[in-house]
Amino acid sequence: MAEVYSHRADGEVLLERGILRPLLTGEDVHRYSEPRWTWCCIYPYRLEDGRTVILEEREIRTRYPRAFKYLQRFRDELRETRVRQKTNPRYWYSCHRSRDMNVFETRRLITPEISHGPNMTICPAGIYHNTQVYSLLPRSSVSEPLEYWLGILNSRLLWWFISRTGVVLRGGFFRFKTNYLAPFPVVRRDNGKRGNAYKQGRLVAGVQSAQELRKRARTARTPHDKTSVERQILASDQQLDHLVYELYELTDEEIRIVEDVA
């Protein structure tokens, strides 16, 4: 059982853990930082032969009686929503966009959908998110580790690319979704260029160091410790950017152009 606070019920409710999923919002996702969730959701689905299948009402009532009783309080409202959205009112408790559980149950990259600059990180399997967050999964044929992709996609080079090819939103924000990221060329391990494996290894090691620094920043106690870690994070990010420049063989002039991006 889990005791959680419900805004709709305006109080604490006791629900079965088996039907709850941790839920991230865009504000929970920060570059290189392990995501921490403060929300959870009732997720009435299961994986069956690799497919996301909704639980039948009788199964919820039997296996998760407390969750079912809680949902029943909003049954009429939820049913009306299903009708309005032209989805099956039989499953009045369903999510409007259930998503593919295979994605949520996989270790992957995540990003706020809207951000001022890259704010990507690695998300452990089993953590879900709302529509403010976007998941990125390399194809199964990809051999490079997630840390390698993370270093490239969090770089100033990617930010320069997005700021030149994406659509600017109010406040200078941009969308970080597949259709905006897909055109960005990624230097692959098997592209035949000498020394790339070594460069890629350094980038992965640098990303792992950046992740550790974020953990230290969260546990820093004194102002001096916090300032010290913040300086190390700044230096680490700059080093990662230069490793990416090296990987892409940018000239000094090209680097200057990239770093002129605000």
RORO-593690 format. One line per 5 residues: number of its first residue (from 1); for each residue x, y, z of C-alpha. Coordinates in steps of 0.5 Angstrom, whole numbers, plus 2048, in hexadecimal, padded with zeros to 3 digits. Last residue first. Layout:
! RORO-593690
NUM> X:Y:Z; ...
This chain:
! RORO-593690
262> 82E:841:7CC; 831:83E:7C5; 838:841:7C4; 83B:83A:7C6; 839:837:7C0
257> 83C:83D:7BB; 843:83D:7BF; 843:835:7BF; 842:836:7B7; 848:83B:7B7
252> 84D:836:7BB; 84B:831:7B6; 846:82B:7B8; 848:824:7B7; 842:821:7BA
247> 845:81D:7BF; 849:823:7C1; 843:827:7C2; 840:822:7C6; 846:821:7CA
242> 846:829:7CB; 83F:829:7CD; 840:824:7D2; 846:828:7D5; 841:82E:7D6
237> 83C:82A:7D9; 842:827:7DE; 844:82E:7E0; 83D:831:7E1; 83C:82B:7E6
232> 843:82C:7E9; 841:833:7EB; 83A:831:7ED; 83D:82B:7F2; 842:831:7F5
227> 83C:836:7F6; 838:830:7F9; 83E:82E:7FE; 83F:835:800; 837:836:801
222> 838:830:806; 834:82A:805; 835:827:7FE; 831:821:7FD; 82D:823:7F7
217> 833:826:7F4; 837:81F:7F5; 832:81C:7F1; 832:821:7EC; 83A:820:7EC
212> 839:818:7EB; 835:819:7E5; 83A:81E:7E2; 83F:819:7E3; 83B:813:7DF
207> 83B:818:7DA; 842:819:7D9; 843:812:7D9; 83F:811:7D3; 842:817:7D0
202> 849:814:7D1; 847:80D:7CE; 844:811:7C8; 84A:814:7C7; 84E:80E:7C7
197> 849:80A:7C3; 84A:810:7BE; 851:80F:7BD; 851:80D:7B6; 84B:80F:7B2
192> 847:809:7AF; 840:80B:7B1; 83F:805:7B6; 83F:809:7BC; 83A:80E:7B9
187> 83A:815:7B9; 833:818:7BA; 830:81C:7B4; 82A:821:7B7; 824:820:7B2
182> 820:81B:7B8; 820:820:7BD; 81B:825:7BB; 816:81F:7B9; 818:81B:7BF
177> 816:821:7C4; 81A:826:7C8; 816:82C:7C7; 819:833:7C7; 819:839:7CD
172> 81B:840:7CB; 816:843:7D0; 810:841:7CB; 811:83C:7C6; 817:83B:7C1
167> 815:836:7BC; 81B:831:7BA; 821:832:7B5; 826:837:7B8; 824:836:7BF
162> 824:82F:7BE; 82B:82F:7BB; 82E:833:7C0; 82B:82F:7C6; 82E:829:7C3
157> 835:82C:7C2; 834:82F:7C9; 834:828:7CC; 82F:824:7CF; 82D:820:7C9
152> 834:81E:7C8; 836:81C:7CF; 82F:818:7D0; 830:814:7CA; 837:811:7CD
147> 834:810:7D4; 82E:80C:7D0; 834:807:7CE; 836:806:7C7; 834:800:7C3
142> 82D:802:7C0; 82A:7FC:7BC; 824:7FC:7C2; 822:803:7BF; 824:809:7C4
137> 81F:80B:7C9; 81C:812:7CA; 817:814:7CF; 813:81A:7D0; 811:81E:7D6
132> 80B:823:7D6; 806:81E:7D4; 807:81A:7DB; 80C:815:7DD; 80D:80E:7DF
127> 813:80B:7E3; 814:804:7E3; 81B:804:7DF; 820:809:7E1; 820:810:7DE
122> 826:812:7DB; 827:81A:7DA; 825:820:7D5; 825:827:7D7; 827:82A:7D0
117> 826:831:7D0; 820:835:7D1; 81B:830:7D2; 814:82D:7D0; 813:826:7CF
112> 817:825:7D5; 81C:81F:7D4; 81D:818:7D5; 822:813:7D3; 821:80B:7D4
107> 820:805:7D9; 81A:801:7D7; 814:800:7DA; 811:807:7D8; 812:805:7D1
102> 80F:7FE:7D1; 809:801:7D5; 807:804:7CE; 803:80B:7CF; 7FC:80B:7D3
97> 7FA:811:7D0; 7F3:813:7D2; 7F4:80F:7D8; 7EF:809:7DA; 7EA:80A:7E0
92> 7E4:80A:7DB; 7E6:804:7D8; 7DF:802:7D5; 7DF:80A:7D3; 7E3:808:7CD
87> 7E6:80E:7CA; 7E3:814:7C7; 7E6:819:7CB; 7E0:81C:7CD; 7DD:815:7CF
82> 7E4:813:7D3; 7E3:81A:7D6; 7DC:818:7D8; 7DE:811:7DB; 7E3:815:7DF
77> 7DE:81A:7E2; 7D9:814:7E4; 7DF:810:7E7; 7E2:815:7EB; 7E1:812:7F2
72> 7E1:80B:7EF; 7E9:80C:7ED; 7EA:80C:7F5; 7E6:806:7F6; 7EA:802:7F0
67> 7F0:804:7F3; 7EE:801:7FA; 7EC:7FB:7F7; 7F2:7FA:7F3; 7F2:7F2:7F1
62> 7EB:7F1:7F1; 7E8:7F8:7EF; 7EE:7F9:7EA; 7EC:7F2:7E7; 7E5:7F3:7E6
57> 7E6:7FA:7E3; 7EB:7F6:7DD; 7F2:7F8:7DD; 7F4:7FC:7D7; 7F9:7F8:7D3
52> 800:7FB:7D1; 803:7F6:7CC; 80A:7F2:7CD; 806:7EB:7CE; 802:7EF:7D3
47> 804:7F5:7D7; 800:7F8:7DC; 7FB:7FD:7DC; 7F7:801:7E1; 7FC:807:7E3
42> 7FA:80B:7E9; 7FF:810:7E9; 805:813:7EE; 808:819:7EF; 80E:81C:7F2
37> 813:819:7EE; 81B:819:7EE; 81F:819:7E7; 826:817:7E8; 829:81D:7E6
32> 82E:81E:7DF; 829:824:7DD; 823:825:7E1; 81C:821:7E0; 817:822:7E6
27> 814:829:7E4; 812:825:7DD; 80E:821:7E1; 810:81A:7E4; 80B:814:7E6
22> 80C:80E:7EB; 807:809:7E9; 801:806:7ED; 7FD:800:7EC; 801:7FB:7F0
17> 802:800:7F6; 7FB:7FF:7F8; 7F8:806:7FB; 7F7:80A:801; 7F5:811:800
12> 7F7:817:803; 7F3:81D:802; 7F0:822:7FE; 7EC:81D:7FA; 7EE:820:7F3
7> 7F5:822:7F6; 7F6:81B:7F8; 7FC:81A:7FD; 7FF:813:7FD; 7FF:80D:802
2> 802:807:7FF; 800:800:800
